[in-house]
Amino acid sequence: MYKPVLVTGASSGIGEAAAVALARKGFRVYAGARRLDRLKALEGLGQGGLSGIEIDVADEGSIDRACYRIEAEAGPIYGVVNNAGISVMGPIEEVSTNEWRRQFETNVFGIVAVCQRVLPRMREAKLGRIVNIGSVSGRIAAPFQGAYASSKHAVEGLTDALRREVEPFGIKVSLIRPGFVNTPFGEQEQEGLDEFLGDGHPYAPWVARFKAWHAKGHPKGASPMDVAETVVAAMTADRPHSRYVVPAAYLPALMMRNLLPSAIVDRLFARINGVAGVRRPS
Ligand SMILES: NC(=O)c1ccc[n+]([C@@H]2O[C@H](COP(=O)([O-])OP(=O)(O)OC[C@H]3O[C@@H](n4cnc5c(N)ncnc54)[C@H](OP(=O)(O)O)[C@@H]3O)[C@@H](O)[C@H]2O)c1
């Protein structure tokens, strides 16, 4: 195959696994992220078809430089995996608007900027693949994950619109919705919640319960390679799905979210994540 593919956020977790899996499948993979030392270590795992590349998806200049290098070395970019992501945690009331902006700069505008950079040449070539990494949080918004869940809801909308816009040009677009996956992402989310615990924080008792529930999620989650295999499927299938859920065990929860009234979903979810057990202030 040897088609050039850019994977963003490949210095860790899902992106790292996807870069290796795609290289082993025969793609010419450019594994992009800001931490170059981690990318160097990854290169050896890609059977010669994997190069690290510096990219900050929140910086259009950096995106342009990375894409320019790929095009110069390997030709027009065939595929992009928009995987780079961060999670800003905390109650909506307490998370600063600067943090909200940081969340959207990476998870949403980063995807927009990468797509804007690669689409003209994909349209010219009349072929290409874009795989966006969303989340189950793009359909079910947990408390204290409002910024992250909103960004992933935005990724759902932009992926649907993009798929419909570029289909006439032969470009295929898929969304992957992982549930809990065992990567360093979970620890960062746990640390993010700490800021909202303790005296003076009005949501602290609920945040503490949520944090305890959340702590169990990632270690028991899917392996990054499970998501990577789905990325390979989306990149190689003749007719890739519009969306994939990994692991499939999340499908019933997503269906219930669509079918049940919000009041019931709210109560069920509060019971599951322990938030229901905290007394309301008198
Ligand atoms: N883990 C889960 O349970 C889970 C569940 C659902 C969805 N997801 C989604 O899956 C994606 C990957 O998550 P993960 O679990 O693999 O997390 P991770 O291990 O923390 O990896 C995140 C990656 O994103 C990169 N990144 C962050 N900001 C970036 C920026 N501005 N420019 C370029 N790269 C950037 C990081 O690299 P550098 O810091 O080196 O730049 C890192 O390689 C995210 O979009 C996340 O929302 C994860």
The ligand as an SDF file (V2000), in Angstrom:
LIG
                    3D

 48 52  0  0  0  0  0  0  0  0999 V2000
   -8.5030    6.8750   26.9770 N   0  0  0  0  0  0  0  0  0  0  0  0
   -9.8100    6.8840   26.8990 C   0  0  0  0  0  0  0  0  0  0  0  0
  -10.4960    6.2970   27.7490 O   0  0  0  0  0  0  0  0  0  0  0  0
  -10.5030    7.5850   25.7640 C   0  0  0  0  0  0  0  0  0  0  0  0
  -11.8790    7.3780   25.6370 C   0  0  0  0  0  0  0  0  0  0  0  0
  -12.5690    7.9970   24.6170 C   0  0  0  0  0  0  0  0  0  0  0  0
  -11.8780    8.8090   23.7250 C   0  0  0  0  0  0  0  0  0  0  0  0
  -10.5430    8.9990   23.8660 N   0  0  0  0  0  0  0  0  0  0  0  0
   -9.8850    9.8860   22.9130 C   0  0  0  0  0  0  0  0  0  0  0  0
   -8.8050    9.2260   22.3070 O   0  0  0  0  0  0  0  0  0  0  0  0
   -7.8100   10.1830   21.9450 C   0  0  0  0  0  0  0  0  0  0  0  0
   -6.4680    9.7190   22.4510 C   0  0  0  0  0  0  0  0  0  0  0  0
   -6.5450    9.5600   23.8420 O   0  0  0  0  0  0  0  0  0  0  0  0
   -5.5690    8.5990   24.6740 P   0  0  0  0  0  0  0  0  0  0  0  0
   -6.3910    7.9100   25.6420 O   0  0  0  0  0  0  0  0  0  0  0  0
   -4.6910    7.8460   23.7770 O   0  0  0  0  0  0  0  0  0  0  0  0
   -4.7670    9.7390   25.4750 O   0  0  0  0  0  0  0  0  0  0  0  0
   -3.2230    9.9710   25.7940 P   0  0  0  0  0  0  0  0  0  0  0  0
   -2.5440    8.6800   26.0150 O   0  0  0  0  0  0  0  0  0  0  0  0
   -3.1990   11.0140   26.8360 O   0  0  0  0  0  0  0  0  0  0  0  0
   -2.6890   10.5940   24.4260 O   0  0  0  0  0  0  0  0  0  0  0  0
   -3.0850   11.8540   23.9840 C   0  0  0  0  0  0  0  0  0  0  0  0
   -2.2210   12.2240   22.7990 C   0  0  0  0  0  0  0  0  0  0  0  0
   -2.6470   13.5080   22.3020 O   0  0  0  0  0  0  0  0  0  0  0  0
   -1.4960   14.2730   22.0730 C   0  0  0  0  0  0  0  0  0  0  0  0
   -1.7960   15.7010   22.1070 N   0  0  0  0  0  0  0  0  0  0  0  0
   -2.4110   16.4170   23.0760 C   0  0  0  0  0  0  0  0  0  0  0  0
   -2.4810   17.7080   22.7080 N   0  0  0  0  0  0  0  0  0  0  0  0
   -1.9160   17.7980   21.4780 C   0  0  0  0  0  0  0  0  0  0  0  0
   -1.6760   18.8620   20.5770 C   0  0  0  0  0  0  0  0  0  0  0  0
   -2.0450   20.1250   20.8480 N   0  0  0  0  0  0  0  0  0  0  0  0
   -1.0830   18.6000   19.3910 N   0  0  0  0  0  0  0  0  0  0  0  0
   -0.7100   17.3320   19.0990 C   0  0  0  0  0  0  0  0  0  0  0  0
   -0.8910   16.2810   19.9000 N   0  0  0  0  0  0  0  0  0  0  0  0
   -1.4810   16.5250   21.0940 C   0  0  0  0  0  0  0  0  0  0  0  0
   -0.4800   13.8450   23.1280 C   0  0  0  0  0  0  0  0  0  0  0  0
    0.8390   14.0680   22.6730 O   0  0  0  0  0  0  0  0  0  0  0  0
    1.8350   15.2310   23.0910 P   0  0  0  0  0  0  0  0  0  0  0  0
    1.4950   15.6420   24.4920 O   0  0  0  0  0  0  0  0  0  0  0  0
    3.1850   14.5990   22.9540 O   0  0  0  0  0  0  0  0  0  0  0  0
    1.6130   16.3040   22.0720 O   0  0  0  0  0  0  0  0  0  0  0  0
   -0.7490   12.3400   23.1670 C   0  0  0  0  0  0  0  0  0  0  0  0
    0.0100   11.6890   22.1770 O   0  0  0  0  0  0  0  0  0  0  0  0
   -8.2720   11.5250   22.4980 C   0  0  0  0  0  0  0  0  0  0  0  0
   -8.8930   12.2640   21.4700 O   0  0  0  0  0  0  0  0  0  0  0  0
   -9.2940   11.1260   23.5430 C   0  0  0  0  0  0  0  0  0  0  0  0
  -10.2590   12.1190   23.7370 O   0  0  0  0  0  0  0  0  0  0  0  0
   -9.8320    8.4080   24.8780 C   0  0  0  0  0  0  0  0  0  0  0  0
  1  2  1  0
  2  3  2  0
  2  4  1  0
  4  5  1  0
  4 48  2  0
  5  6  2  0
  6  7  1  0
  7  8  2  0
  8  9  1  0
  8 48  1  0
  9 10  1  0
  9 46  1  0
 10 11  1  0
 11 12  1  0
 11 44  1  0
 12 13  1  0
 13 14  1  0
 14 15  2  0
 14 16  1  0
 14 17  1  0
 17 18  1  0
 18 19  2  0
 18 20  1  0
 18 21  1  0
 21 22  1  0
 22 23  1  0
 23 24  1  0
 23 42  1  0
 24 25  1  0
 25 26  1  0
 25 36  1  0
 26 27  1  0
 26 35  1  0
 27 28  2  0
 28 29  1  0
 29 30  1  0
 29 35  2  0
 30 31  1  0
 30 32  2  0
 32 33  1  0
 33 34  2  0
 34 35  1  0
 36 37  1  0
 36 42  1  0
 37 38  1  0
 38 39  2  0
 38 40  1  0
 38 41  1  0
 42 43  1  0
 44 45  1  0
 44 46  1  0
 46 47  1  0
M  CHG  2   8   1  16  -1
M  END
$$$$
